[in-house]
């Protein structure tokens, strides 16, 4: 099992790095199962209602799209990072619905990476998300702020190993 | 079954209204089950690892807190509204972790409610969330923007029935 020491710390990360996420094709059953638990609105539960709604057909809850995105982020990146937890996010926008049978994928960019002044053992990393469907249409964007451990809190970056 | 016509439309809603959400007490099993699916980081999966983490014990994924909040919102409010879907949210902040055995509750305020100029059949409603634990400590805040149907798009508000 990976220990915290083996994970990527502040010193191992760099602003501007792009991470290609995996992909997930969403099924009708997944949409309905998630909606039943978290977002039981008629147009996420019933295909006939969905067709008559603004969405034009069965689409995932926007929160399911966010959850799937999180899972891809953990798989491809956050699971390898010495993460100390999330702080929150901003500007989450659902641009287009993710319809039944659509494939969600996307890229994440390390938008900023900054040591905490008051807590030198921590850094704040901001990740920008660009989530798209199989037609390369933008589905969701957001910025997530996450705490990352600093490996050598006693050193300032650039002072050497 | 409730039809769209029976639901609360733009004309039935008012800025400043506060909605008391229900409550949910989170168990160890719920935390681990959610984390396995969406946020499989060690400190959400293993109580021993969690105790040594910044969280100080087993706590829900912040995304689970958001999901539970959404479910309460649908139960108490959104399920009764002629919602046309979510647009996104802003300023989501995880203030304190929701620990195993904690009870999540909170209030929602209709922060703004505004007809669309270009689409008179739609209005944008912004909801501000103040989520707390059983000790009245703030756990999460966010602002959600949601589309609501206008019952009489041909009328301007205040022109009569």
Contacts between the chains, C-beta under 8 A, distances in Angstrom:
chain1	res1	chain2	res2	distance
A	37	B	67	7.8
A	37	B	71	7.2
A	38	B	67	4.7
A	38	B	68	8.0
A	38	B	70	5.5
A	38	B	71	5.1
A	38	B	74	8.0
A	39	B	70	5.8
A	39	B	71	7.3
A	39	B	74	6.1
A	40	B	71	7.8
A	40	B	74	5.8
A	40	B	79	7.0
A	41	B	74	6.4
A	41	B	78	6.7
A	41	B	79	6.7
A	41	B	83	6.3
A	43	B	85	7.6
A	53	B	84	7.2
A	53	B	85	7.6
A	54	B	84	4.6
A	54	B	85	5.8
A	54	B	147	7.2
A	55	B	85	6.4
A	62	B	85	7.6
A	62	B	86	4.9
A	62	B	88	7.6
A	63	B	66	7.1
A	63	B	67	6.2
A	63	B	70	5.6
A	66	B	63	7.1
A	66	B	66	8.0
A	67	B	37	7.8
A	67	B	38	4.7
A	67	B	63	6.2
A	67	B	67	7.2
A	68	B	38	7.9
A	70	B	38	5.4
A	70	B	39	5.8
A	70	B	63	5.6
A	71	B	37	7.2
A	71	B	38	5.1
A	71	B	39	7.3
A	71	B	40	7.8
A	74	B	38	7.9
A	74	B	39	6.1
A	74	B	40	5.8
A	74	B	41	6.4
A	78	B	41	6.7
A	79	B	40	7.0
A	79	B	41	6.7
A	83	B	41	6.3
A	84	B	53	7.2
A	84	B	54	4.6
A	85	B	43	7.5
A	85	B	53	7.6
A	85	B	54	5.8
A	85	B	55	6.4
A	85	B	62	7.6
A	85	B	94	7.6
A	85	B	97	7.5
A	86	B	62	4.9
A	86	B	94	5.9
A	87	B	93	6.9
A	87	B	94	6.4
A	88	B	62	7.6
A	88	B	91	7.2
A	88	B	92	4.7
A	88	B	93	3.9
A	88	B	94	5.4
A	88	B	142	7.9
A	89	B	92	5.0
A	90	B	90	5.9
A	90	B	91	6.1
A	90	B	92	7.3
A	91	B	88	7.3
A	91	B	90	6.1
A	92	B	88	4.7
A	92	B	89	5.1
A	92	B	90	7.3
A	92	B	92	7.2
A	93	B	87	6.9
A	93	B	88	4.0
A	94	B	85	7.6
A	94	B	86	5.9
A	94	B	87	6.4
A	94	B	88	5.4
A	97	B	85	7.6
A	142	B	88	7.9
A	147	B	54	7.2
